[in-house]
Amino acid sequence: MTEYEVPGPGASPDEIERVVVSLRRAAGTDPDRYLPELGHGLLRLGSLIATEPGRLDEAVDVLEEAAALYRRLPEEPPHLAGLGIALQRKALALGFGFAERYEEARETAREAVEVWRRLVARGVEGSRAELAGALLVLGGRLADTGHHHEALDRITEAVEIRRLLVDRTDGTGRTELASALQELGVKLGEMGRQGEALVHLRVALAAYREAAGAAGGRTVGDLGEHAVAAFAVGRTLIGLGRTDEARPYFAEAAALHAEIGAREPAAVAFFDHVFARHGYRVMYKGGILAWEEIRGGPEAATSPNTTGHPDASAGPDAPARPDTAAHPGTSARPDTASRPDPAARPDTPARPGASGAPGRPGAPGWASERPGTPAHADTADRVDTASAAQAGPTARTGPTPRTAPAASVEGGPAPAGPTGRAAPGPAGPAAFERIDHLNAHGLALAHSGRPELAVEPLTEALALARAAAVGSGLAGSLSLARTLHNLGLAQAWSGRRAEALEAVDEAVHLYRRRLGAAPGTVRPLLADSADSLGSRLAGLGRHRDALAPATEAVALFRQLAHADPDAYRGELARVLNNLSIRLCDADRHIEALAATEESLELHRDLHRDDPEAHLPGLAHALTNLALRRARLGRHEAVAAPTAEAVHLLRQPPARSRPGNDVTGLAESLAWLGWYLRRNGHPDAARDAERTARRLRRRAPKPGR
């Protein structure tokens, strides 16, 4: 081996570091020859020292050097793979050791995912498996920084990739799928969806148990993943109030903990951090107990669920979680199966997988798909909530029977604060009154067409709400979530879309956490915020991501409408329409049509009950149905709903108010006129175009 040859597996960090020093000198004189080998050496070195106590900061610097080097090299698959590995490992190291650098870890992980997406698009062998691993790392880093909904989306995407990579003949890839399902289960549990979480966690645990019986034995890392899965199932059952069912799972986790300690004593500290972060400790005799039980007295230490393992646990003030310890479904070792082995070359991903590109993030808008189409072809589908603000809807304190907003307006009304509030806690009534006043003032400004002025009072309300939420229980959480939702709407309406997404995403997470505590109060608030989150994601072009919250909003409003049809049928119609938009943007046009048809039927029912109040919603729904059919090329089926909408809009203005999005409806009718004329319906086209011109004259003028 020459001084420029990176040692193979089993080499010590010192050996690799000596070669890296030589390669640095050589690359200075002959970069074309030595830079790729230097990149490989830096990857090996950074990965190894990241596992040594006290060297994480050094590992981050080395991995960043490797990433910078690979950015300088030609964009070829081996070099891109090196960049992806370096970024992914840096994100892991940052998340493991530096609480103050979580934002940097998140953005590094995001870049790693984009690199692997490019490799998948090129059909590089093994890149899909590596993309799944990078998505799981990104999910952990997003959760670290409070982006819980986006974290769930990324983890779900990783699960689907790993599901496709399982070999149905010999089962290869099943353990990797179990690891991803474990991540998904833990994330769902954190978001208050324990029932769904339990399903995924049990599937993951079954896979680990099956692997335990396979020939060849298991590594300490495999044992750790199994232990954390068993612990996660037990903890989820306790969260569901099923404590007796949880005990066997805790005993299973404790037994695995003992086996890990016997084989590699230094490894148990990692798992103790996982348990401690969730308020549990492995006792001297091996039982896993909550800290509250331990503090309850000495009898807690003799709990019957013991396995005879020495106590090696961390206390309740254990340091910030290593890697993703706050999610006890993440890989239980610093170098997880989702990442290539440190010895692997960047051009030979550790786990080969079938190549192929995953579904694209979102389709371009209709206008860009069809040359010659008017620029606002689908405006009624894709209404910007600024138009709703300018039209001046009033803030509501709850759904009003048979007065739902027009179906084409996205974002929806701002959810109300908790009604009938009990003692607000340490913050005091005055603080909540001030928060309510600032919310009302901000919404009034936004609804009067001045959303940019609304941001300031709502930001002030948010600062007060964060302080008031501490120790105030349900009332404080709902006040904070409501303020975040309102701020997100104002930010979206004033063009600050990225900030709006952050605010609404946090609101959704807060509502989910409180859904079990007060479902009657929280469910409609969560439904509104989930619908708004879908709109915020779509506004940033993240159409695939927008589907999950839009679907959730529909499911929640279905429950509400089933219990109270008069109050919630209109809301269900509205969010079904928004879901149809999200589906259309994701190129799922058959499903989009079905959602639109269901929305239209609800609007017909509402219109029959109260024609004047629900005429606008029915007109919007008919126009959207025509757009959906046109998108599917059903030319002969477009004219009828367009003509019906035009007929409704001919009603006298006092009775016929097209709703908040007059401009959007006008643009849609104008486009339908163009489409009908092109497809042999000149009379229907003329009527649609005339109605569009009339609506444009009635649309609110800028500044009014």
Secondary structure as GFF3:
##gff-version 3
##sequence-region A 1 704
A	DSSP	alpha_helix	13	29	.	.	.	ID=ss1
A	DSSP	alpha_helix	31	49	.	.	.	ID=ss2
A	DSSP	alpha_helix	56	72	.	.	.	ID=ss3
A	DSSP	alpha_helix	77	97	.	.	.	ID=ss4
A	DSSP	three_ten_helix	99	101	.	.	.	ID=ss5
A	DSSP	alpha_helix	102	121	.	.	.	ID=ss6
A	DSSP	alpha_helix	127	144	.	.	.	ID=ss7
A	DSSP	alpha_helix	148	165	.	.	.	ID=ss8
A	DSSP	alpha_helix	174	190	.	.	.	ID=ss9
A	DSSP	alpha_helix	194	212	.	.	.	ID=ss10
A	DSSP	alpha_helix	220	239	.	.	.	ID=ss11
A	DSSP	alpha_helix	243	263	.	.	.	ID=ss12
A	DSSP	three_ten_helix	265	267	.	.	.	ID=ss13
A	DSSP	alpha_helix	268	277	.	.	.	ID=ss14
A	DSSP	beta_strand	280	282	.	.	.	ID=ss15
A	DSSP	beta_strand	288	290	.	.	.	ID=ss16
A	DSSP	alpha_helix	291	295	.	.	.	ID=ss17
A	DSSP	three_ten_helix	298	302	.	.	.	ID=ss18
A	DSSP	alpha_helix	366	369	.	.	.	ID=ss19
A	DSSP	alpha_helix	385	391	.	.	.	ID=ss20
A	DSSP	alpha_helix	429	447	.	.	.	ID=ss21
A	DSSP	alpha_helix	451	469	.	.	.	ID=ss22
A	DSSP	alpha_helix	473	493	.	.	.	ID=ss23
A	DSSP	alpha_helix	497	515	.	.	.	ID=ss24
A	DSSP	alpha_helix	519	539	.	.	.	ID=ss25
A	DSSP	alpha_helix	543	563	.	.	.	ID=ss26
A	DSSP	alpha_helix	565	585	.	.	.	ID=ss27
A	DSSP	alpha_helix	589	609	.	.	.	ID=ss28
A	DSSP	alpha_helix	611	631	.	.	.	ID=ss29
A	DSSP	three_ten_helix	635	637	.	.	.	ID=ss30
A	DSSP	alpha_helix	639	649	.	.	.	ID=ss31
A	DSSP	alpha_helix	662	678	.	.	.	ID=ss32
A	DSSP	alpha_helix	682	698	.	.	.	ID=ss33
###
